[in-house]
Structures are given as C-alpha cells and as structure tokens.
Amino acid sequence: MRRRPVEPDRPIDVHDAVDLMLLLADALELADYAVEPEAIPGYHPGRGARLRAGDAVVAHAGQLGERPLRRVGLDGPAVAVEADVEALRGAPRRDRSFRIPSPFPPSEIDLAFVVSEDVPAGAIVSTLQAALGPVLEDARLFDEFRSEQLGPGQRSLAFTVRLRSPARTLTQRDVAELRQRAIDAVVEQHHATLRA
C-alpha cells in the first residue's frame, strides 16, 4: 500500500497500523483506551502494539515478520491490524454528552521528549491530559527518533499539542505557562528530558 495522494509516496510502516487502531478507537468512541507496545508472534520484533480498552485487549497492530511475508509471497514491509469484535463490543464507551465547541482560536505547540524505550507514547498523552485538563484539545505523536546520541535504551517522541480555551483566546503567556506545566509533568512522571 502506498500513501498517495494524501502525502508523498512511501511504504506504509508500523505507525500507519497504529494510526488505524486509533481511528478505530475514536470511531467506536472507546473510553480510557491505551496503545501499548507488545511482542506479537508473527510480527517483527519491537514493531507490535496492542490496543487496550478497560481491562481487555481489543486489537493488535504491527509490522509483519519475514516468515508470514514469505508464506504469502509478499515483499516487505507490510503491516496488519487485528481486532477482537466481541471485545470491542464489550469495551467501555465515552460519555456522549455534547460539548459546545469553543469559538476561540487554538494554539499549537510541539514538544519532543527523550524517554526510555519502555515508555509508551500513550502514557505521555495521558500525562498531558491530566496536566492540562480541559484546555487540551488534542495531543498526537508525530515523530519517533532513535540515535546513539540519545543514549542506550532511549528514544525521542515528538507530539503536537493543541490548546484551546472554551472561555477566551489564550495569550502567549497562557500558552507559555501551559507548555511549562506539560513539560514538568512529563519530566516528573516519565523521567524524561525535553529535546531541543
């Protein structure tokens, strides 16, 4: 599968598969869901994830390993998403109460953190939600980077954070304070370092 016309042509990767799981979770309005790394038989080591909602694992995604690819005669890379329909049916749902959209403009900031390999991106998003509360409109992972310069067992995760107040336009000072609150929470909770 290729990405055109949405973005420049490139092979799909594990992040595309995880994005599909997140789209599924959003479409079904799952409550309190999390994406966690997982070693899945048949998938490439280190490139698998599970979607947990409540106490149940409801889906898996990742990059297929060499053996399954050879078995069906595919050239890699290839990804897959597997969903447990019964588990999805029984998963907790979000409250469907209507929130009036804010008429005020959003502010977006990008934050990149160096964290241990075992810290899931979803855990950082949860920390951002707890730290910023209702002013956080969205937090999305947009980049994962590994390098020897980061140190052994470390990786960089970069997020776009969209802030919007329901009551007023956020000032530069407001955004700076919220940014610092977000950084402090992630550094404290996950032993992270802000990456310049």
Backbone torsions as a table, in degrees:
resi	resn	phi	psi	omega
1	MET	NA	139.6	178.1
2	ARG	-118.0	167.6	-169.6
3	ARG	-96.8	-12.1	-177.7
4	ARG	-64.4	149.6	1.1
5	PRO	-90.7	6.9	-175.5
6	VAL	-66.1	-41.6	-180.0
7	GLU	-150.1	170.8	-179.7
8	PRO	-54.2	143.9	-176.0
9	ASP	-57.0	130.8	176.7
10	ARG	-161.1	157.0	174.9
11	PRO	-67.8	149.7	175.7
12	ILE	-70.5	159.5	178.3
13	ASP	-139.6	-176.6	-175.0
14	VAL	-61.5	-30.4	179.4
15	HIS	-65.4	-33.9	175.8
16	ASP	-63.9	-40.7	178.8
17	ALA	-65.3	-42.2	178.1
18	VAL	-65.2	-39.2	176.4
19	ASP	-59.0	-38.7	177.2
20	LEU	-63.1	-40.4	177.0
21	MET	-62.6	-41.4	179.6
22	LEU	-66.5	-37.7	175.1
23	LEU	-61.9	-41.2	177.5
24	LEU	-61.3	-46.8	179.7
25	ALA	-61.0	-42.7	179.1
26	ASP	-67.7	-42.6	-179.2
27	ALA	-63.0	-36.6	179.7
28	LEU	-88.2	1.1	178.7
29	GLU	54.7	45.7	177.9
30	LEU	-68.1	142.7	178.8
31	ALA	-99.1	144.8	173.4
32	ASP	49.2	47.5	178.1
33	TYR	-93.5	158.3	-179.7
34	ALA	-146.2	143.7	172.9
35	VAL	-99.7	128.2	-177.1
36	GLU	-129.1	142.5	176.4
37	PRO	-64.8	146.7	178.8
38	GLU	-155.0	141.1	172.1
39	ALA	-82.9	117.7	-175.8
40	ILE	-116.6	125.9	178.0
41	PRO	-55.9	134.4	-179.9
42	GLY	92.2	-11.7	179.6
43	TYR	-104.3	159.4	178.4
44	HIS	-62.5	133.2	179.3
45	PRO	-57.7	132.5	178.6
46	GLY	80.7	4.1	-178.7
47	ARG	-129.3	42.1	177.6
48	GLY	-129.5	154.2	179.7
49	ALA	-149.1	156.3	175.2
50	ARG	-122.3	153.7	175.8
51	LEU	-108.2	118.5	-179.9
52	ARG	-109.4	133.2	174.7
53	ALA	-129.9	120.3	-173.8
54	GLY	64.5	-129.4	-179.3
55	ASP	-96.2	2.9	-172.7
56	ALA	-114.9	145.9	169.3
57	VAL	-86.1	121.2	-173.2
58	VAL	-108.0	-14.4	180.0
59	ALA	-162.0	158.6	174.2
60	HIS	-129.6	152.2	175.5
61	ALA	-151.2	156.7	175.8
62	GLY	167.2	-177.1	178.0
63	GLN	-90.1	127.8	-179.2
64	LEU	-65.5	144.4	178.0
65	GLY	-76.8	172.8	-177.4
66	GLU	-62.4	-40.6	-175.7
67	ARG	-61.6	-50.6	177.0
68	PRO	-61.5	-35.3	179.1
69	LEU	-64.3	-44.4	179.0
70	ARG	-63.2	-39.0	-176.8
71	ARG	-59.7	-35.7	-179.4
72	VAL	-104.6	5.1	175.3
73	GLY	73.0	33.7	179.1
74	LEU	-101.3	145.4	168.8
75	ASP	-88.0	138.5	-178.3
76	GLY	-82.5	174.4	-4.3
77	PRO	-82.0	156.8	174.6
78	ALA	-141.1	147.6	-179.6
79	VAL	-122.9	163.6	179.0
80	ALA	-145.5	153.9	172.4
81	VAL	-128.6	128.6	177.4
82	GLU	-119.2	129.8	-179.1
83	ALA	-121.6	141.7	175.6
84	ASP	-95.5	102.4	-173.2
85	VAL	-60.9	-42.7	179.8
86	GLU	-64.5	-41.6	177.8
87	ALA	-64.8	-38.2	177.5
88	LEU	-64.2	-40.1	179.2
89	ARG	-62.1	-36.0	-177.6
90	GLY	-90.5	-2.1	-176.6
91	ALA	-71.7	148.5	178.9
92	PRO	-65.6	145.8	-179.0
93	ARG	-110.6	155.5	175.8
94	ARG	-67.8	156.0	171.8
95	ASP	-66.0	130.3	-176.4
96	ARG	-92.8	15.4	179.8
97	SER	-64.2	143.3	-175.5
98	PHE	-80.3	133.8	172.7
99	ARG	-112.3	128.8	179.3
100	ILE	-67.0	126.8	179.0
101	PRO	-62.9	143.4	178.7
102	SER	-71.3	134.7	176.7
103	PRO	-82.6	-2.2	-174.9
104	PHE	-92.8	151.7	-175.8
105	PRO	-70.1	149.6	176.4
106	PRO	-83.2	163.2	170.7
107	SER	-123.8	135.3	179.4
108	GLU	-116.6	138.2	174.5
109	ILE	-131.5	150.2	174.5
110	ASP	-108.4	133.3	178.4
111	LEU	-129.7	130.6	177.1
112	ALA	-119.8	129.3	-178.5
113	PHE	-120.5	139.2	171.2
114	VAL	-93.4	120.4	-177.0
115	VAL	-136.0	167.9	175.8
116	SER	-66.1	150.5	179.2
117	GLU	-55.4	-28.2	-175.3
118	ASP	-87.5	5.2	176.9
119	VAL	-91.3	112.9	179.3
120	PRO	-70.8	147.0	177.0
121	ALA	-59.4	-36.5	179.8
122	GLY	-61.6	-32.0	178.0
123	ALA	-67.2	-36.4	177.8
124	ILE	-68.4	-40.9	177.0
125	VAL	-60.0	-42.7	178.2
126	SER	-61.7	-39.6	177.8
127	THR	-64.6	-41.4	177.6
128	LEU	-62.7	-41.7	178.9
129	GLN	-61.3	-45.0	-179.6
130	ALA	-65.4	-38.7	-176.3
131	ALA	-74.4	-35.4	-172.4
132	LEU	-101.5	-18.9	176.6
133	GLY	63.3	-147.0	-172.4
134	PRO	-67.3	-14.9	178.4
135	VAL	-73.9	-17.7	175.9
136	LEU	-79.6	113.6	179.4
137	GLU	-89.0	-35.0	-179.1
138	ASP	-163.2	147.7	173.0
139	ALA	-140.2	120.1	-176.0
140	ARG	-130.0	135.1	172.7
141	LEU	-72.2	129.5	177.0
142	PHE	-123.2	-8.0	179.4
143	ASP	-156.4	142.0	172.3
144	GLU	-128.0	129.5	-173.3
145	PHE	-134.6	135.1	175.7
146	ARG	-124.4	141.8	178.8
147	SER	-161.9	150.6	175.7
148	GLU	-60.3	-27.9	-179.0
149	GLN	-65.9	-23.7	-180.0
150	LEU	-77.6	-20.8	-178.7
151	GLY	107.0	158.7	-178.3
152	PRO	-65.9	137.0	178.0
153	GLY	71.9	16.5	-178.7
154	GLN	-116.2	152.9	173.6
155	ARG	-146.4	160.4	177.9
156	SER	-105.3	131.1	175.3
157	LEU	-118.7	125.2	-178.1
158	ALA	-112.4	135.0	-176.0
159	PHE	-125.1	144.7	166.1
160	THR	-98.4	125.6	-177.9
161	VAL	-114.8	121.2	179.6
162	ARG	-105.8	123.4	-178.0
163	LEU	-111.7	140.2	176.8
164	ARG	-156.8	128.6	177.3
165	SER	-89.7	141.2	175.4
166	PRO	-77.4	-11.7	-171.8
167	ALA	-109.0	-23.4	-175.6
168	ARG	-166.6	169.5	174.6
169	THR	-74.2	131.3	178.0
170	LEU	-72.8	133.7	177.7
171	THR	-83.6	169.4	176.1
172	GLN	-60.3	-37.1	178.6
173	ARG	-65.0	-44.2	177.1
174	ASP	-56.4	-48.2	-177.7
175	VAL	-63.5	-40.6	178.9
176	ALA	-63.2	-41.6	178.9
177	GLU	-66.8	-42.3	178.2
178	LEU	-65.5	-40.0	177.3
179	ARG	-58.4	-47.5	-178.7
180	GLN	-65.7	-38.1	177.5
181	ARG	-61.6	-42.1	179.0
182	ALA	-63.9	-46.3	-179.8
183	ILE	-61.0	-48.6	-178.1
184	ASP	-58.7	-41.5	-178.4
185	ALA	-65.3	-44.6	-178.5
186	VAL	-69.3	-40.9	178.3
187	VAL	-60.4	-45.6	-177.3
188	GLU	-69.9	-45.5	-174.9
189	GLN	-72.7	-33.6	-170.3
190	HIS	-121.4	11.4	-179.6
191	HIS	52.5	43.9	-175.5
192	ALA	-92.0	165.2	171.9
193	THR	-125.8	133.9	176.4
194	LEU	-70.2	130.7	179.2
195	ARG	-97.3	125.2	-178.2
196	ALA	-70.8	NA	NA
